[in-house]
Amino acid sequence: MSDTPDCRLTPEQETRVVLARADLDAARTADLASQEPAELIILVERLRGSLDDALALVADLTDSPDLP
């Protein structure tokens, strides 16, 4: 028996996870050496947004205060 409580995500939370994974997959498969600086900035900003949203989701799920 696991000590981890059964945690079901709401459809909105599942969507947030799917979008974050898609952003990460896109970044992993991108040929960074061939991208223009503006494209790299957009990629970094998307990853920042995904990380921020993932941390907010963790805070929601654990009833922790929002992270700065």
TORZA-469622 format. One record per atom (N, C-alpha, C): x, y, z; residue in one letter. Coordinates in steps of 0.001 Angstrom, whole numbers, plus 500000, padded with zeros to 6 digits. Each point is the difference from the previous one (the first is absolute). Example, Ala and Ser with C-alpha at 12.3 -4.5 7.8 and 13.67 -1.06 7.14 Angstrom:
2
513190494310507800a499110501190500000a500900501200500000a499650501050499280s500820501190500060s499230501090500730s
END
This chain:
68
500837498820500000m499163501180500000m500882501243500000m499620500969499209s500794501218499852s499576501049501022s500977500796500453d499713501108500900d499541501240499245d500097499962498676t499620501136499167t498486500023499852t499366501124500329p498546500068499852p499608499982498526p498820499466499728d499487499979498638d499658501430499603d500656500493498982c499815501390499583c499535500016498553c498777500395499806r499442500121498658r500035501462499587r500450500235498782l500034501363499475l498663500348499370l499649501257500110t498814500479499309t500344500100498508t498993500097499140p500301500167498567p500894501215499734p499775501091500725e500846501192499818e501443499707500393e500194499317501109q501350499662500451q500679499053499019q499248499032499486e500562499082499003e500449500760498762e499207500975499571t500354500814498836t501286500772500262t500133500542501211r501216500736500352r501223499098499913r499875498769500453v501114499045499937v500317499650498549v498976499756499206v500202499654498585v500708501138499268v499580501240500246l500630501142499334l501451500170500437l500279499804501274a501378500109500483a500872498924499372a499477498784499899r500768498919499367r500247500290498524r499005500566499331a500162500338498579a501078501059499815a500011501013500873d501047501024499923d501380499393500228d500103499107500975l501279499362500287l500435499109498843l499081499231499435d500335499152498855d500471500838498813d499330501117499754a500395500876498891a501400500546500224a500303500373501235a501337500528500309a501065498928499848a499671498783500396r500972498905499899r500302499628498557r499008500115499132t500201499594498609t500474501139499103t500003501211500510a500410501159499196a501499499955499738a500373500383498786d501411500130499644d500430501408500400d500457500120501238l500294501324500558l501087500742499227l500934499271499433a501107500637499286a499528500707498731a498900499546499437s499546500598498741s498925501063500197s499587500245501227q498934500963500235q500545501414500137q499178500927499567e500313501417500124e499882500406501471e500697501066500395p499906500452501395p498571500260500467p499175500581499167a498615500281500385a499237498699500272a500258498969499208e499353498705500213e500434499381501320e501270500162500335l500499499473501275l499371500726501183l499813501303499864i499358500771501063i498567499520500212i499285499781498916i498629499497500097i499980498636500665i500927499131499629l500090498668500590l500244500085501512l500929500839500400v500301500165501424v498792500556500740v499314500962499413e498826500582500650e498881498974500148e499817499151498996r498990498938500114r500363499032501114r501274499652500114l500431499094501066l499834500650501375l500302501280500082r499796500727501266r498530499966500417r499138500255499045g498569499974500288g499537498616500424g500501498981499328s499636498629500351s500500499633501393s501209500408500324l500546499713501328l499193500733501073l499680501251499753d499209500763500952d498641499335500226d499363499564498921d498698499351500110d500117498658500727d501063499246499725a500197498712500677a500199500196501498a500754501026500377l500201500274501425l498693500448500658l499196500775499299a498706500411500525a499081498794500169a500060499065499064l499196498783500091l500412499166501207l501299499861500213v500495499270501172v499519500679501278v500064501311500043a499532500738501178a498507499762500222a499227499992498916d498561499734500115d499736498597500542d500731499027499488l499766498611500378l500451499686501420l500984500741500479t500529499735501331t499504500992501030t499094500865499598d499470501045500888d501098500848500604d501063500190499224s501114500851500431s499728501423499535s500553500968500704p499855501387499516p500699500154498655p499522500944499224d500625500253498700d501468500316500167d500773499518499063l501417500272499996l500236501378499421l501025500685500450p500262501361499470p500351499953498527p
END
